[in-house]
Structures are given as C-alpha cells and as structure tokens.
Amino acid sequence: MRLDEYIDDLSPDEEARKRQLAGEKSYEILDYVEGAKERFESVKSGDSLYGATAPSVFVGRSSYPNVSAGILSPVGDEEDAENFATSGNWYDRGLGVENVLQYRTGLLNSRRSADVNVNDVWDGFVGVQREVALADRPVNVELGLSDTPQFDPDAFANPAANAPTGPNATAESADLAENPHVPRAVEKTLEDDDWQAQGAMTYLYRRGLDVYDINRVLSVGGLGQGENRRLVPTRWSITAVDDTVGQFLRGQIRDERSIDTVEVHVNEYMGNRYWVVLAPGTWEFELVEMKSPGSIWNPDPQGDLWMASASEGYEGRTGYVEETAGAYYAARLGVLEHLRDRGRQAKALVLREVSDDYWAPVGVWQVRESVRNAFDPDAAYLDQPDDHGEAETFHDAVREITPHLPVSLNALRRKSTMISGIQADLSSFS
C-alpha cells in the first residue's frame, strides 16, 4: 500500500481509541483507591499472610550493595495473582494506564534488606524470594510482617516520573507453602555455575522464555558464574536483558539479506504513537522521542516539546544510552525480533510521540510491546487492511510522516542522526 494512502487512513477517533484500549477492564480510579486502602489497612503488624500468592519479586537499588529484596503479592486478589505480573499479556488485554496502575499499586512489597551476594543463599527470606522468581507461575508463600503496610492514595492519583508501586511492609520471615514449578531450562542455568550471564540469558531466550521471565531470574542472581551471582536491581536487570537479547538478535541478522522496500509501520497505545521506518541497507537503529507538554516526563502544559534520541550502527553500541534509557533497548528488541523472524536486516528508525494522554509512567514494557505489535498484521493500527505503508525512499517516508508529528522536519534533522542528511525546504523551518 502506498504510504500516502496508508497515512490518510490514520485518522483515529481519540475517545473511541481510549475506550477500545481500556474496554470493560477499566473502573473508576477513586473507587479502586478506596478499596485498595481498606484492603491494605486490614493487614496489621505481626500478621502472618498465610497463602499469599506471589507472582513476582522486586529488588531495589538504593544503598547498593545492601539492597531491598522484596516479594510482591496482591492482598485480596490472590486468585488473580498471575495477572499482577508485568508481561506482554497486559498489551494483549488492552489495558489502559489506569488499569496498569491498579495492578502495580495493588501489590504489597514484603521486603527486607539483603546483601547482593547470593551465590549459595537458598534459605531464609532471600532464599524464598529467589524461589518465587525462578518459578513459571505464582507461588503460595507465608509471610510474617513486622509492621503495617502504608498505602498513600495521593501517590496513586498523582504519580511521579517513576512507575508507581504499592505499599511496603518489613518482612520478618517468609516460607514456601508449596513447591515452586521451575522450568527445566532455568534449572539447567542454575546447575551450570561456569556459564556467563550473557550466554545463559540467550540460552533461555532461545528456549522460549520471554524477556519478562529472564529478567526475574537475573534479578535474583540466578544467572552467571557462581562467584558472580548477585541480586540485580529490577530496573537494571530489565535493561540488561533487553540489551543482551538485542545483541544476540543483531548477530542473528547481520549476514541476512536486506529488505527490498521502505516500509512504515504504525502503532498507538496508552497515548504513545510509534512510527517504525524500515529501509533497505545494513543494520542501523535509532530511537527519537518527542514528549509533549503535559505528558509525565514533560509535565508543564505550557512548556516546550522535549526531544531525545540515541542510535547505533552495524556494530552496535559500546556505551549505555542516557537520553532515552531503557526505552531504547526495549524498542530495539521489538524491531530485531521482527527482522529475525523475516530473515532480513534493515536500517530502522523508531519515532515515538508521547502525548498528554500518557499521564502516568507504566514502564518500558509498553514500549517493547507497542513496537513488537506494530509489525503484527493481525493487530494493524485501527484495523487497517494493510499492516504497513511503503515509500520510494527513506527520505520520502520521513517527509510524509513529518506533517503528522508535533515537530518540524528541521527539528528532526537537528536531533536525528539518520534524518540529518535529508534536505529541508523553507516550510520545514516553521
């Protein structure tokens, strides 16, 4: 489909789109906050949460190498525990921002301080936390708390730039109430303590574990050579897994043939619109972010649009991305998975526009899933009959996209390495 025809059909009814995303799973935020507050206030100091069902874990980064090790469990929604764990299922279910915040703030973080060196630690609280993380389904645990969880409704209704979390409580003890089910591939990486973490991560990915599962295993020191096995703060482990798997996939496509035509794929989710441009040539990648005034990272509604970018060439990157941070590795992963599945390589540009509808941060998972699904012909944006548009050249594609962005072509040229070579005309300076 010609790109101009494809773009002409991208005229969404924004309110209808929001209703579609949230669907029947959206409820009134204030009602949820009040209900959550009552549930957490029922958990008192000295209580033992017998049968608490833990779908995930959390490792903090403050005071490293003495970190906060936590077991996450819903209070009052134990039968729905699996849905509280971050995964691509949230995208498939069309959850909105408010739904994700309900899941995030609905998890009690039972935690205690721990040293990051955990090579042979399989007993006590940290041992139970590690068992929970290695399992492929929620685990019933018994948690003993030494204080009462504190729930702050204002932190939910007015989230800051960091993804909101539920209340914390200090845990005196933790015991397994059942034997966790651990996938055989994970057991193999645990048993081989001569295996470097990067190789173990790619092994698990090749065995069918998604990055969400690998992240949990890495965060509790389940990967790497024995003496190097440590708790890894959750925020660091997410980026480490996306980056490591991305490097593996880049190696998979580096000798593949190039795609033949310029393609433009589009997706929109949670007030974020993604334009993914693939062009013939050897591997290059760039992410350009445009964050509108009033969005979560650019909160002043009267301020200027904020832009960030990061890129890499055929050989990849050697340093961490600062401006776009984890979003870079998450978006790159989605593009590389698509090219790997096609057995092709390409130059790839991802343009991310963040509108003021993105009123609270939900995490880089939504970047990863939005880019992954931009290529899905069964989930084409707004049910378009074609899953992408085509242009004669990369420059033509960018010129046709630019009128639909909140910035001029000249502004893109100043920020983007890949776009900088495009000739601008006088209208681009507006």
Number of C-alpha atoms within 10 A of each C-alpha: 14 14 20 14 11 19 17 8 10 13 8 10 9 11 8 10 16 18 13 13 19 18 15 10 12 17 13 9 15 12 9 15 20 11 12 21 17 11 16 21 12 12 18 15 15 14 14 18 17 15 16 25 26 27 26 28 25 22 25 20 17 10 9 14 16 15 20 23 30 26 28 28 30 26 18 13 16 18 11 12 23 20 15 24 21 20 17 17 12 18 19 12 12 20 22 23 21 22 19 20 22 21 17 22 23 27 26 24 26 28 28 18 18 18 14 23 17 20 19 11 13 13 13 12 24 25 17 21 27 27 21 30 29 26 20 17 19 24 26 21 24 20 26 20 22 17 17 18 22 15 22 13 17 9 13 22 15 11 17 15 15 12 15 21 19 25 20 19 21 20 23 17 18 24 18 20 15 11 12 19 14 15 14 10 16 23 12 13 23 20 12 14 19 14 16 16 21 17 16 24 28 21 17 21 18 12 12 11 18 15 24 17 21 24 25 25 27 28 30 31 25 30 29 23 19 19 12 17 22 21 31 28 22 20 17 16 21 23 20 21 28 25 21 18 25 23 20 16 20 22 16 17 22 18 13 17 14 19 19 13 16 23 24 28 24 25 23 20 24 27 18 19 20 22 21 24 26 27 27 19 17 20 24 19 25 23 24 25 23 22 24 25 19 20 22 21 19 20 16 13 12 10 11 12 18 14 19 16 22 20 20 15 12 15 12 15 13 7 6 14 15 11 14 17 15 23 22 28 26 26 29 27 27 21 27 27 19 19 22 17 9 12 16 22 28 27 21 27 27 24 23 26 21 28 21 20 17 20 21 24 20 22 16 20 20 22 26 23 22 24 28 21 23 25 23 15 14 13 14 19 22 16 10 14 12 14 22 24 19 22 20 13 14 23 16 14 21 20 18 14 17 15 12 11 16 15 17 17 25 21 16 23 17 11 17 22 18 21 20 15 11 16 12 14 9 7 9 17 11 9
